[in-house]
Amino acid sequence: MCYTCGCKLPYEDHGDPANIVEDHLKRAGDTDTIKHAGVEQAKQNLLELLEIQREAGDLANPKQSY
Ligand SMILES: [Zn+2]
């Protein structure tokens, strides 16, 4: 949608690199840390952590560790 402004356009950064777009997640799926598992795994991990934070009421102020 960027993924963050609410526009629901995954590839559109609106000219501002601070907007999270598909390419960020693709690159996140290709790091050594995630063992190059790919964008799908990166998104699953992202969703999991966001859901944990949402359930804990921590979206605005996440803890250091979950
Ligand atoms: Zn947007």
N, CA, C, O and the ligand as a Tripos MOL2 file, in Angstrom:
@<TRIPOS>MOLECULE
protein
  265   263    67     0     0
PROTEIN
NO_CHARGES

@<TRIPOS>ATOM
      1 N           0.9540   -1.0090    0.0000 N.3       1 MET1
      2 CA          0.0000    0.0000    0.0000 C.3       1 MET1
      3 C           0.9240    0.9780    0.0000 C.2       1 MET1
      4 O           1.6380    1.1940    0.9800 O.2       1 MET1
      5 N           0.9500    1.2470   -0.4420 N.am      2 CYS2
      6 CA          1.8600    0.9510    0.5830 C.3       2 CYS2
      7 C           1.1420    0.1230    1.6090 C.2       2 CYS2
      8 O          -0.0810   -0.0050    1.5640 O.2       2 CYS2
      9 N           1.8970   -0.4500    2.5500 N.am      3 TYR3
     10 CA          1.3150   -1.3000    3.5870 C.3       3 TYR3
     11 C           0.8900   -0.4880    4.8070 C.2       3 TYR3
     12 O           0.3030   -1.0310    5.7430 O.2       3 TYR3
     13 N           1.1800    0.7840    4.7980 N.am      4 THR4
     14 CA          1.0120    1.5150    6.0530 C.3       4 THR4
     15 C           0.0570    2.7080    6.0110 C.2       4 THR4
     16 O          -0.4250    3.1280    7.0620 O.2       4 THR4
     17 N          -0.2290    3.2600    4.8460 N.am      5 CYS5
     18 CA         -1.0820    4.4610    4.8680 C.3       5 CYS5
     19 C          -2.5610    4.1400    4.7670 C.2       5 CYS5
     20 O          -3.4120    4.9860    5.0450 O.2       5 CYS5
     21 N          -2.8680    2.8840    4.3590 N.am      6 GLY6
     22 CA         -4.2690    2.5120    4.2330 C.3       6 GLY6
     23 C          -4.7670    2.5220    2.8060 C.2       6 GLY6
     24 O          -5.9380    2.2310    2.5620 O.2       6 GLY6
     25 N          -3.8980    2.8530    1.8470 N.am      7 CYS7
     26 CA         -4.3070    2.9430    0.4400 C.3       7 CYS7
     27 C          -4.5380    1.5730   -0.2020 C.2       7 CYS7
     28 O          -5.2580    1.4620   -1.1950 O.2       7 CYS7
     29 N          -3.9250    0.5310    0.3660 N.am      8 LYS8
     30 CA         -4.0470   -0.8290   -0.1550 C.3       8 LYS8
     31 C          -3.4540   -0.9950   -1.5500 C.2       8 LYS8
     32 O          -3.9560   -1.7810   -2.3530 O.2       8 LYS8
     33 N          -2.4110   -0.2700   -1.8300 N.am      9 LEU9
     34 CA         -1.6530   -0.4050   -3.0740 C.3       9 LEU9
     35 C          -0.2550   -0.8890   -2.6820 C.2       9 LEU9
     36 O           0.5990   -0.0720   -2.3380 O.2       9 LEU9
     37 N          -0.0050   -2.2070   -2.7270 N.am     10 PRO10
     38 CA          1.2160   -2.7710   -2.1520 C.3      10 PRO10
     39 C           2.5290   -2.2680   -2.7440 C.2      10 PRO10
     40 O           3.5720   -2.3360   -2.0940 O.2      10 PRO10
     41 N           2.4790   -1.7710   -3.9580 N.am     11 TYR11
     42 CA          3.7220   -1.3740   -4.6230 C.3      11 TYR11
     43 C           3.9130    0.1380   -4.6850 C.2      11 TYR11
     44 O           4.9010    0.6180   -5.2410 O.2      11 TYR11
     45 N           2.9660    0.8910   -4.1130 N.am     12 GLU12
     46 CA          2.9550    2.3480   -4.2790 C.3      12 GLU12
     47 C           3.5490    3.0520   -3.0550 C.2      12 GLU12
     48 O           2.9750    3.0240   -1.9670 O.2      12 GLU12
     49 N           4.7120    3.6860   -3.2570 N.am     13 ASP13
     50 CA          5.3090    4.3570   -2.0840 C.3      13 ASP13
     51 C           4.9360    5.8340   -1.9960 C.2      13 ASP13
     52 O           5.3950    6.5450   -1.1020 O.2      13 ASP13
     53 N           4.1150    6.2830   -2.9140 N.am     14 HIS14
     54 CA          3.6410    7.6840   -2.9130 C.3      14 HIS14
     55 C           4.7990    8.6730   -2.9430 C.2      14 HIS14
     56 O           4.6550    9.8170   -2.5130 O.2      14 HIS14
     57 N           5.9530    8.2290   -3.4550 N.am     15 GLY15
     58 CA          7.0970    9.1230   -3.5380 C.3      15 GLY15
     59 C           7.8330    9.3250   -2.2280 C.2      15 GLY15
     60 O           8.7480   10.1440   -2.1430 O.2      15 GLY15
     61 N           7.4330    8.5760   -1.2010 N.am     16 ASP16
     62 CA          8.0870    8.7190    0.1050 C.3      16 ASP16
     63 C           8.5760    7.3560    0.5770 C.2      16 ASP16
     64 O           7.7670    6.4780    0.8760 O.2      16 ASP16
     65 N           9.9040    7.1680    0.6480 N.am     17 PRO17
     66 CA         10.4510    5.8580    1.0200 C.3      17 PRO17
     67 C          10.1060    5.4220    2.4390 C.2      17 PRO17
     68 O          10.3650    4.2770    2.8080 O.2      17 PRO17
     69 N           9.5340    6.3010    3.2300 N.am     18 ALA18
     70 CA          9.1190    5.9080    4.5810 C.3      18 ALA18
     71 C           7.8620    5.0490    4.5470 C.2      18 ALA18
     72 O           7.5620    4.3560    5.5190 O.2      18 ALA18
     73 N           7.1190    5.0860    3.4340 N.am     19 ASN19
     74 CA          5.9570    4.2120    3.2980 C.3      19 ASN19
     75 C           6.4410    2.7920    3.0000 C.2      19 ASN19
     76 O           7.2500    2.5960    2.0930 O.2      19 ASN19
     77 N           5.9640    1.8170    3.7410 N.am     20 ILE20
     78 CA          6.4060    0.4310    3.5730 C.3      20 ILE20
     79 C           5.6850   -0.1920    2.3820 C.2      20 ILE20
     80 O           4.4560   -0.2120    2.3160 O.2      20 ILE20
     81 N           6.4830   -0.7000    1.4420 N.am     21 VAL21
     82 CA          5.9200   -1.2990    0.2260 C.3      21 VAL21
     83 C           6.4160   -2.7440    0.0490 C.2      21 VAL21
     84 O           7.2610   -3.2320    0.8000 O.2      21 VAL21
     85 N           5.8630   -3.3980   -0.9620 N.am     22 GLU22
     86 CA          6.1780   -4.8000   -1.2110 C.3      22 GLU22
     87 C           7.6810   -5.0660   -1.2730 C.2      22 GLU22
     88 O           8.1610   -6.0810   -0.7680 O.2      22 GLU22
     89 N           8.4090   -4.1600   -1.8870 N.am     23 ASP23
     90 CA          9.8510   -4.3820   -2.0320 C.3      23 ASP23
     91 C          10.5590   -4.4850   -0.6790 C.2      23 ASP23
     92 O          11.5190   -5.2440   -0.5440 O.2      23 ASP23
     93 N          10.0990   -3.7380    0.3120 N.am     24 HIS24
     94 CA         10.6830   -3.8550    1.6560 C.3      24 HIS24
     95 C          10.5330   -5.2900    2.1570 C.2      24 HIS24
     96 O          11.4710   -5.8800    2.6930 O.2      24 HIS24
     97 N           9.3230   -5.8380    1.9670 N.am     25 LEU25
     98 CA          9.0370   -7.1730    2.4950 C.3      25 LEU25
     99 C           9.7730   -8.2370    1.6960 C.2      25 LEU25
    100 O          10.2100   -9.2450    2.2510 O.2      25 LEU25
    101 N           9.9100   -8.0150    0.3960 N.am     26 LYS26
    102 CA         10.7000   -8.9410   -0.4200 C.3      26 LYS26
    103 C          12.1330   -8.9850    0.0750 C.2      26 LYS26
    104 O          12.7090  -10.0620    0.2300 O.2      26 LYS26
    105 N          12.7040   -7.8330    0.3190 N.am     27 ARG27
    106 CA         14.0820   -7.7780    0.8170 C.3      27 ARG27
    107 C          14.1830   -8.3800    2.2080 C.2      27 ARG27
    108 O          15.1730   -9.0310    2.5420 O.2      27 ARG27
    109 N          13.1430   -8.1570    3.0250 N.am     28 ALA28
    110 CA         13.1430   -8.7300    4.3790 C.3      28 ALA28
    111 C          13.1010  -10.2600    4.3230 C.2      28 ALA28
    112 O          13.5970  -10.9360    5.2250 O.2      28 ALA28
    113 N          12.5100  -10.7920    3.2630 N.am     29 GLY29
    114 CA         12.4330  -12.2440    3.1080 C.3      29 GLY29
    115 C          13.6980  -12.8570    2.5410 C.2      29 GLY29
    116 O          13.8040  -14.0790    2.4280 O.2      29 GLY29
    117 N          14.6450  -12.0290    2.1900 N.am     30 ASP30
    118 CA         15.8660  -12.5300    1.5540 C.3      30 ASP30
    119 C          17.1150  -12.2530    2.3850 C.2      30 ASP30
    120 O          18.2230  -12.2090    1.8500 O.2      30 ASP30
    121 N          16.9400  -12.0670    3.6820 N.am     31 THR31
    122 CA         18.1120  -11.8260    4.5320 C.3      31 THR31
    123 C          18.6790  -13.1450    5.0430 C.2      31 THR31
    124 O          18.0100  -14.1780    5.0100 O.2      31 THR31
    125 N          19.9130  -13.0940    5.5110 N.am     32 ASP32
    126 CA         20.5200  -14.2690    6.1390 C.3      32 ASP32
    127 C          19.7310  -14.6500    7.3930 C.2      32 ASP32
    128 O          19.5660  -15.8310    7.7000 O.2      32 ASP32
    129 N          19.2500  -13.6410    8.1070 N.am     33 THR33
    130 CA         18.5490  -13.8900    9.3700 C.3      33 THR33
    131 C          17.3360  -14.7910    9.1950 C.2      33 THR33
    132 O          17.0810  -15.6690   10.0200 O.2      33 THR33
    133 N          16.5940  -14.5700    8.1200 N.am     34 ILE34
    134 CA         15.3990  -15.3920    7.8530 C.3      34 ILE34
    135 C          15.7590  -16.5660    6.9360 C.2      34 ILE34
    136 O          14.8840  -17.2930    6.4660 O.2      34 ILE34
    137 N          17.0320  -16.7300    6.6980 N.am     35 LYS35
    138 CA         17.5640  -17.8210    5.8750 C.3      35 LYS35
    139 C          16.9610  -17.8270    4.4640 C.2      35 LYS35
    140 O          16.7050  -18.8810    3.8820 O.2      35 LYS35
    141 N          16.7480  -16.6420    3.9470 N.am     36 HIS36
    142 CA         16.2450  -16.4780    2.5820 C.3      36 HIS36
    143 C          14.9460  -17.2520    2.3550 C.2      36 HIS36
    144 O          14.7170  -17.7920    1.2720 O.2      36 HIS36
    145 N          14.1060  -17.3000    3.3790 N.am     37 ALA37
    146 CA         12.8570  -18.0710    3.3100 C.3      37 ALA37
    147 C          11.8320  -17.4420    2.3810 C.2      37 ALA37
    148 O          10.8950  -18.1120    1.9480 O.2      37 ALA37
    149 N          11.9960  -16.1760    2.0730 N.am     38 GLY38
    150 CA         11.1140  -15.5510    1.1020 C.3      38 GLY38
    151 C          10.0950  -14.6040    1.7010 C.2      38 GLY38
    152 O           9.9280  -14.5070    2.9170 O.2      38 GLY38
    153 N           9.4230  -13.9140    0.8020 N.am     39 VAL39
    154 CA          8.4920  -12.8650    1.2070 C.3      39 VAL39
    155 C           7.2900  -13.4290    1.9650 C.2      39 VAL39
    156 O           6.7650  -12.7800    2.8690 O.2      39 VAL39
    157 N           6.8550  -14.6350    1.5980 N.am     40 GLU40
    158 CA          5.6870  -15.1950    2.2800 C.3      40 GLU40
    159 C           5.9870  -15.4300    3.7580 C.2      40 GLU40
    160 O           5.1770  -15.0980    4.6230 O.2      40 GLU40
    161 N           7.1570  -16.0040    4.0400 N.am     41 GLN41
    162 CA          7.5310  -16.2450    5.4350 C.3      41 GLN41
    163 C           7.7220  -14.9300    6.1790 C.2      41 GLN41
    164 O           7.3350  -14.8040    7.3400 O.2      41 GLN41
    165 N           8.3120  -13.9640    5.5110 N.am     42 ALA42
    166 CA          8.5050  -12.6550    6.1520 C.3      42 ALA42
    167 C           7.1600  -12.0500    6.5440 C.2      42 ALA42
    168 O           7.0100  -11.5030    7.6360 O.2      42 ALA42
    169 N           6.1830  -12.1560    5.6390 N.am     43 LYS43
    170 CA          4.8500  -11.6180    5.9400 C.3      43 LYS43
    171 C           4.1860  -12.3990    7.0690 C.2      43 LYS43
    172 O           3.5330  -11.8080    7.9290 O.2      43 LYS43
    173 N           4.3470  -13.7210    7.0720 N.am     44 GLN44
    174 CA          3.7700  -14.5310    8.1580 C.3      44 GLN44
    175 C           4.3500  -14.1060    9.5040 C.2      44 GLN44
    176 O           3.6250  -13.9670   10.4890 O.2      44 GLN44
    177 N           5.6550  -13.9030    9.5320 N.am     45 ASN45
    178 CA          6.3080  -13.5020   10.7760 C.3      45 ASN45
    179 C           5.8480  -12.1130   11.2110 C.2      45 ASN45
    180 O           5.6300  -11.8530   12.3940 O.2      45 ASN45
    181 N           5.7070  -11.2390   10.2360 N.am     46 LEU46
    182 CA          5.2410   -9.8800   10.5190 C.3      46 LEU46
    183 C           3.8220   -9.9070   11.0860 C.2      46 LEU46
    184 O           3.5240   -9.2450   12.0810 O.2      46 LEU46
    185 N           2.9490  -10.6860   10.4330 N.am     47 LEU47
    186 CA          1.5700  -10.7930   10.9050 C.3      47 LEU47
    187 C           1.5130  -11.3560   12.3160 C.2      47 LEU47
    188 O           0.7410  -10.8940   13.1550 O.2      47 LEU47
    189 N           2.3530  -12.3720   12.5660 N.am     48 GLU48
    190 CA          2.3520  -13.0130   13.8780 C.3      48 GLU48
    191 C           2.7250  -12.0170   14.9720 C.2      48 GLU48
    192 O           2.0600  -11.9360   16.0040 O.2      48 GLU48
    193 N           3.7810  -11.2720   14.7370 N.am     49 LEU49
    194 CA          4.2080  -10.3230   15.7660 C.3      49 LEU49
    195 C           3.2040   -9.1820   15.9330 C.2      49 LEU49
    196 O           2.9400   -8.7420   17.0520 O.2      49 LEU49
    197 N           2.6500   -8.7090   14.8230 N.am     50 LEU50
    198 CA          1.6540   -7.6420   14.9270 C.3      50 LEU50
    199 C           0.4260   -8.1190   15.6940 C.2      50 LEU50
    200 O          -0.1510   -7.3740   16.4870 O.2      50 LEU50
    201 N           0.0290   -9.3770   15.4480 N.am     51 GLU51
    202 CA         -1.1350   -9.9230   16.1460 C.3      51 GLU51
    203 C          -0.8570  -10.0450   17.6500 C.2      51 GLU51
    204 O          -1.7140   -9.7300   18.4760 O.2      51 GLU51
    205 N           0.3400  -10.5010   17.9870 N.am     52 ILE52
    206 CA          0.7250  -10.5950   19.4070 C.3      52 ILE52
    207 C           0.6660   -9.2120   20.0560 C.2      52 ILE52
    208 O           0.1530   -9.0530   21.1640 O.2      52 ILE52
    209 N           1.1990   -8.2210   19.3500 N.am     53 GLN53
    210 CA          1.1990   -6.8620   19.9010 C.3      53 GLN53
    211 C          -0.2250   -6.3250   20.0220 C.2      53 GLN53
    212 O          -0.5710   -5.6610   20.9980 O.2      53 GLN53
    213 N          -1.0480   -6.6260   19.0050 N.am     54 ARG54
    214 CA         -2.4300   -6.1370   19.0530 C.3      54 ARG54
    215 C          -3.1810   -6.7430   20.2300 C.2      54 ARG54
    216 O          -3.8810   -6.0470   20.9640 O.2      54 ARG54
    217 N          -3.0210   -8.0650   20.3980 N.am     55 GLU55
    218 CA         -3.7110   -8.7420   21.4930 C.3      55 GLU55
    219 C          -3.2600   -8.2220   22.8460 C.2      55 GLU55
    220 O          -4.0410   -8.1780   23.7960 O.2      55 GLU55
    221 N          -1.9840   -7.8240   22.9290 N.am     56 ALA56
    222 CA         -1.4540   -7.3040   24.1840 C.3      56 ALA56
    223 C          -1.7560   -5.8120   24.3610 C.2      56 ALA56
    224 O          -1.4560   -5.2350   25.4060 O.2      56 ALA56
    225 N          -2.3470   -5.1940   23.3390 N.am     57 GLY57
    226 CA         -2.6100   -3.7560   23.4170 C.3      57 GLY57
    227 C          -1.3480   -2.9280   23.2850 C.2      57 GLY57
    228 O          -1.2770   -1.7940   23.7590 O.2      57 GLY57
    229 N          -0.3480   -3.5140   22.6300 N.am     58 ASP58
    230 CA          0.9670   -2.8750   22.5580 C.3      58 ASP58
    231 C           1.3110   -2.2510   21.2000 C.2      58 ASP58
    232 O           2.4670   -1.8950   20.9730 O.2      58 ASP58
    233 N           0.3470   -2.1140   20.3030 N.am     59 LEU59
    234 CA          0.6950   -1.6360   18.9610 C.3      59 LEU59
    235 C           1.4010   -0.2800   19.0040 C.2      59 LEU59
    236 O           2.3180   -0.0340   18.2210 O.2      59 LEU59
    237 N           0.9840    0.5830   19.9000 N.am     60 ALA60
    238 CA          1.5960    1.9080   19.9730 C.3      60 ALA60
    239 C           2.9610    1.8950   20.6470 C.2      60 ALA60
    240 O           3.8220    2.7200   20.3420 O.2      60 ALA60
    241 N           3.1520    0.9640   21.5570 N.am     61 ASN61
    242 CA          4.3840    0.9160   22.3350 C.3      61 ASN61
    243 C           4.8260   -0.5290   22.5730 C.2      61 ASN61
    244 O           4.6410   -1.0580   23.6700 O.2      61 ASN61
    245 N           5.4060   -1.1700   21.5590 N.am     62 PRO62
    246 CA          5.8140   -2.5720   21.7150 C.3      62 PRO62
    247 C           6.9030   -2.7420   22.7570 C.2      62 PRO62
    248 O           7.7420   -1.8690   22.9790 O.2      62 PRO62
    249 N           6.8500   -3.9190   23.3910 N.am     63 LYS63
    250 CA          7.9350   -4.2750   24.3210 C.3      63 LYS63
    251 C           9.2030   -4.5470   23.5190 C.2      63 LYS63
    252 O           9.1650   -4.5920   22.2900 O.2      63 LYS63
    253 N          10.3110   -4.7270   24.2050 N.am     64 GLN64
    254 CA         11.5630   -5.0540   23.5420 C.3      64 GLN64
    255 C          11.5500   -6.4860   23.0100 C.2      64 GLN64
    256 O          12.2330   -6.7950   22.0340 O.2      64 GLN64
    257 N          10.7740   -7.3550   23.6510 N.am     65 SER65
    258 CA         10.8020   -8.7630   23.2960 C.3      65 SER65
    259 C           9.4520   -9.4160   23.5860 C.2      65 SER65
    260 O           8.7670   -9.0430   24.5380 O.2      65 SER65
    261 N           9.0710  -10.4030   22.7510 N.am     66 TYR66
    262 CA          7.8380  -11.1850   22.9740 C.3      66 TYR66
    263 C           8.1370  -12.6740   22.9650 C.2      66 TYR66
    264 O           7.2280  -13.4860   23.1360 O.2      66 TYR66
    265 ZN         -0.2270    4.1810    0.7390 Zn       67 ZN67
@<TRIPOS>BOND
     1     1     2 1
     2     2     3 1
     3     3     4 2
     4     3     5 am
     5     5     6 1
     6     6     7 1
     7     7     8 2
     8     7     9 am
     9     9    10 1
    10    10    11 1
    11    11    12 2
    12    11    13 am
    13    13    14 1
    14    14    15 1
    15    15    16 2
    16    15    17 am
    17    17    18 1
    18    18    19 1
    19    19    20 2
    20    19    21 am
    21    21    22 1
    22    22    23 1
    23    23    24 2
    24    23    25 am
    25    25    26 1
    26    26    27 1
    27    27    28 2
    28    27    29 am
    29    29    30 1
    30    30    31 1
    31    31    32 2
    32    31    33 am
    33    33    34 1
    34    34    35 1
    35    35    36 2
    36    35    37 am
    37    37    38 1
    38    38    39 1
    39    39    40 2
    40    39    41 am
    41    41    42 1
    42    42    43 1
    43    43    44 2
    44    43    45 am
    45    45    46 1
    46    46    47 1
    47    47    48 2
    48    47    49 am
    49    49    50 1
    50    50    51 1
    51    51    52 2
    52    51    53 am
    53    53    54 1
    54    54    55 1
    55    55    56 2
    56    55    57 am
    57    57    58 1
    58    58    59 1
    59    59    60 2
    60    59    61 am
    61    61    62 1
    62    62    63 1
    63    63    64 2
    64    63    65 am
    65    65    66 1
    66    66    67 1
    67    67    68 2
    68    67    69 am
    69    69    70 1
    70    70    71 1
    71    71    72 2
    72    71    73 am
    73    73    74 1
    74    74    75 1
    75    75    76 2
    76    75    77 am
    77    77    78 1
    78    78    79 1
    79    79    80 2
    80    79    81 am
    81    81    82 1
    82    82    83 1
    83    83    84 2
    84    83    85 am
    85    85    86 1
    86    86    87 1
    87    87    88 2
    88    87    89 am
    89    89    90 1
    90    90    91 1
    91    91    92 2
    92    91    93 am
    93    93    94 1
    94    94    95 1
    95    95    96 2
    96    95    97 am
    97    97    98 1
    98    98    99 1
    99    99   100 2
   100    99   101 am
   101   101   102 1
   102   102   103 1
   103   103   104 2
   104   103   105 am
   105   105   106 1
   106   106   107 1
   107   107   108 2
   108   107   109 am
   109   109   110 1
   110   110   111 1
   111   111   112 2
   112   111   113 am
   113   113   114 1
   114   114   115 1
   115   115   116 2
   116   115   117 am
   117   117   118 1
   118   118   119 1
   119   119   120 2
   120   119   121 am
   121   121   122 1
   122   122   123 1
   123   123   124 2
   124   123   125 am
   125   125   126 1
   126   126   127 1
   127   127   128 2
   128   127   129 am
   129   129   130 1
   130   130   131 1
   131   131   132 2
   132   131   133 am
   133   133   134 1
   134   134   135 1
   135   135   136 2
   136   135   137 am
   137   137   138 1
   138   138   139 1
   139   139   140 2
   140   139   141 am
   141   141   142 1
   142   142   143 1
   143   143   144 2
   144   143   145 am
   145   145   146 1
   146   146   147 1
   147   147   148 2
   148   147   149 am
   149   149   150 1
   150   150   151 1
   151   151   152 2
   152   151   153 am
   153   153   154 1
   154   154   155 1
   155   155   156 2
   156   155   157 am
   157   157   158 1
   158   158   159 1
   159   159   160 2
   160   159   161 am
   161   161   162 1
   162   162   163 1
   163   163   164 2
   164   163   165 am
   165   165   166 1
   166   166   167 1
   167   167   168 2
   168   167   169 am
   169   169   170 1
   170   170   171 1
   171   171   172 2
   172   171   173 am
   173   173   174 1
   174   174   175 1
   175   175   176 2
   176   175   177 am
   177   177   178 1
   178   178   179 1
   179   179   180 2
   180   179   181 am
   181   181   182 1
   182   182   183 1
   183   183   184 2
   184   183   185 am
   185   185   186 1
   186   186   187 1
   187   187   188 2
   188   187   189 am
   189   189   190 1
   190   190   191 1
   191   191   192 2
   192   191   193 am
   193   193   194 1
   194   194   195 1
   195   195   196 2
   196   195   197 am
   197   197   198 1
   198   198   199 1
   199   199   200 2
   200   199   201 am
   201   201   202 1
   202   202   203 1
   203   203   204 2
   204   203   205 am
   205   205   206 1
   206   206   207 1
   207   207   208 2
   208   207   209 am
   209   209   210 1
   210   210   211 1
   211   211   212 2
   212   211   213 am
   213   213   214 1
   214   214   215 1
   215   215   216 2
   216   215   217 am
   217   217   218 1
   218   218   219 1
   219   219   220 2
   220   219   221 am
   221   221   222 1
   222   222   223 1
   223   223   224 2
   224   223   225 am
   225   225   226 1
   226   226   227 1
   227   227   228 2
   228   227   229 am
   229   229   230 1
   230   230   231 1
   231   231   232 2
   232   231   233 am
   233   233   234 1
   234   234   235 1
   235   235   236 2
   236   235   237 am
   237   237   238 1
   238   238   239 1
   239   239   240 2
   240   239   241 am
   241   241   242 1
   242   242   243 1
   243   243   244 2
   244   243   245 am
   245   245   246 1
   246   246   247 1
   247   247   248 2
   248   247   249 am
   249   249   250 1
   250   250   251 1
   251   251   252 2
   252   251   253 am
   253   253   254 1
   254   254   255 1
   255   255   256 2
   256   255   257 am
   257   257   258 1
   258   258   259 1
   259   259   260 2
   260   259   261 am
   261   261   262 1
   262   262   263 1
   263   263   264 2
@<TRIPOS>SUBSTRUCTURE
     1 MET1         2 RESIDUE 1 A MET
     2 CYS2         6 RESIDUE 1 A CYS
     3 TYR3        10 RESIDUE 1 A TYR
     4 THR4        14 RESIDUE 1 A THR
     5 CYS5        18 RESIDUE 1 A CYS
     6 GLY6        22 RESIDUE 1 A GLY
     7 CYS7        26 RESIDUE 1 A CYS
     8 LYS8        30 RESIDUE 1 A LYS
     9 LEU9        34 RESIDUE 1 A LEU
    10 PRO10       38 RESIDUE 1 A PRO
    11 TYR11       42 RESIDUE 1 A TYR
    12 GLU12       46 RESIDUE 1 A GLU
    13 ASP13       50 RESIDUE 1 A ASP
    14 HIS14       54 RESIDUE 1 A HIS
    15 GLY15       58 RESIDUE 1 A GLY
    16 ASP16       62 RESIDUE 1 A ASP
    17 PRO17       66 RESIDUE 1 A PRO
    18 ALA18       70 RESIDUE 1 A ALA
    19 ASN19       74 RESIDUE 1 A ASN
    20 ILE20       78 RESIDUE 1 A ILE
    21 VAL21       82 RESIDUE 1 A VAL
    22 GLU22       86 RESIDUE 1 A GLU
    23 ASP23       90 RESIDUE 1 A ASP
    24 HIS24       94 RESIDUE 1 A HIS
    25 LEU25       98 RESIDUE 1 A LEU
    26 LYS26      102 RESIDUE 1 A LYS
    27 ARG27      106 RESIDUE 1 A ARG
    28 ALA28      110 RESIDUE 1 A ALA
    29 GLY29      114 RESIDUE 1 A GLY
    30 ASP30      118 RESIDUE 1 A ASP
    31 THR31      122 RESIDUE 1 A THR
    32 ASP32      126 RESIDUE 1 A ASP
    33 THR33      130 RESIDUE 1 A THR
    34 ILE34      134 RESIDUE 1 A ILE
    35 LYS35      138 RESIDUE 1 A LYS
    36 HIS36      142 RESIDUE 1 A HIS
    37 ALA37      146 RESIDUE 1 A ALA
    38 GLY38      150 RESIDUE 1 A GLY
    39 VAL39      154 RESIDUE 1 A VAL
    40 GLU40      158 RESIDUE 1 A GLU
    41 GLN41      162 RESIDUE 1 A GLN
    42 ALA42      166 RESIDUE 1 A ALA
    43 LYS43      170 RESIDUE 1 A LYS
    44 GLN44      174 RESIDUE 1 A GLN
    45 ASN45      178 RESIDUE 1 A ASN
    46 LEU46      182 RESIDUE 1 A LEU
    47 LEU47      186 RESIDUE 1 A LEU
    48 GLU48      190 RESIDUE 1 A GLU
    49 LEU49      194 RESIDUE 1 A LEU
    50 LEU50      198 RESIDUE 1 A LEU
    51 GLU51      202 RESIDUE 1 A GLU
    52 ILE52      206 RESIDUE 1 A ILE
    53 GLN53      210 RESIDUE 1 A GLN
    54 ARG54      214 RESIDUE 1 A ARG
    55 GLU55      218 RESIDUE 1 A GLU
    56 ALA56      222 RESIDUE 1 A ALA
    57 GLY57      226 RESIDUE 1 A GLY
    58 ASP58      230 RESIDUE 1 A ASP
    59 LEU59      234 RESIDUE 1 A LEU
    60 ALA60      238 RESIDUE 1 A ALA
    61 ASN61      242 RESIDUE 1 A ASN
    62 PRO62      246 RESIDUE 1 A PRO
    63 LYS63      250 RESIDUE 1 A LYS
    64 GLN64      254 RESIDUE 1 A GLN
    65 SER65      258 RESIDUE 1 A SER
    66 TYR66      262 RESIDUE 1 A TYR
    67 ZN67       265 GROUP 0 **** ****
